[in-house]
Amino acid sequence: MTGYKGLIERYRERLPVADDARIITLGEGSTPLIRLGNIPEAEDRGIELHAKFEGLNPTGSFKDRGMTMAITQAVSEGSQAVLCASTGNTSASAAAYAARAGLDCYVLIPDGKIAMGKLAQAMIHGSMVIQVEGNFDDGMRLVKQIAAEAPITLVNSVNPYRLQGQKTAAFEIVDELGRPPDFHCLPVGNAGNISAYWTGYCEYAGITTAVSNFLHGQCPYQHDAVTDKPPRMLGYQSSGAAPFLRGGFVEEPETVASAIRIGRPQSWDLAWAASRESEGWFDEFDDAEILAVQGLLAASEGIFCEPASAVSVAGALRDIRTGKIPPGSTVVCTLTGHGLKDPDIAMQQGSAVVKKVSADLDAVKQAILGDR
Ligand code: AN7
């Protein structure tokens, strides 16, 4: 591949990749860190607010960071097939990287509850799509059982190579800002990503944590510190699927943000450790609040992210307003997936206006100029 270097090539000395591995990459990572300068709540308080737009990865979500690692490792181990349960983005990413590697791919998705763009991706890349009459948590329970019995590699984030790849987003942020932010805001579903970012920030700061011990126990390597104090990790959930706010698993998760419609997070202990070790916190938002922030980012910053991603900015803005994030702070929000994944939701937003007119000059003039 020319031009784009994938994240394994860029951060290889910090990743557990065999010297002779065949690297499966689509040029993932190197996503833009976009300064959000049009949000008065932040500007008025001297807060530097940034969005790490992970929707610009090859399949449109942050999952590609973990998938280049998980699929590269699966190929190294001689695996012929991979398997995952998914609310949509993991299946899209697994399908694409498996196709590139020449592996069979099986994805379990909740029946009728995944965004159209994600389903289209799993289908066109040639994976076998199995719609389960149940939710994501049911699918997860089933794929774990199958992977324990059959020679098929599980590529959900319980696969430690996934989190290893995802930690590189934290490296990119520090490399670009020249230091870590004071606060890092993320949507939380299975809680793999918040655990991975915390690992990445701590690794760059030369700090060993419960999370990094877990990961590096399985994937050991050596490194030097390149920066100082890691940020506080702020995890945000949708109120209908907020086990971290309830203090226990949620049986019937429900939310407009289908990506994070998850009641039994797989990285439960790691995310609690990340929150505690970083002195962070969790908070929750209802569907209307999430959609309002998705609309705000699109209309005032030109950034189209999916609803689950908007939860991170919803969180940052509330905590800025209340002063939990103090004036003068530097804040990074991860926008985990692209808005085009879920066009139905965007079209239903109240701000989406289409005028229908006849193909004549007066009618079009009236439509445009009548409005000014
Ligand atoms: C856009 O694809 O779990 O807390 O199966 O797609 O690391 O789980 C997706 C999760 C946030 C939550 N934003 O991240 C799946 C899946 C988007 C997502 C999350 C997901 P984690």
Boltz pocket constraint, residues with backbone or C-beta under 6 A from the ligand:
constraints:
  - pocket:
      binder: B
      contacts: [[A, 61], [A, 85], [A, 86], [A, 87], [A, 88], [A, 89], [A, 90], [A, 91], [A, 157], [A, 187], [A, 188], [A, 189], [A, 190], [A, 191], [A, 192], [A, 193], [A, 194], [A, 259], [A, 260], [A, 306], [A, 308], [A, 309], [A, 336], [A, 337]]
      max_distance: 6.0
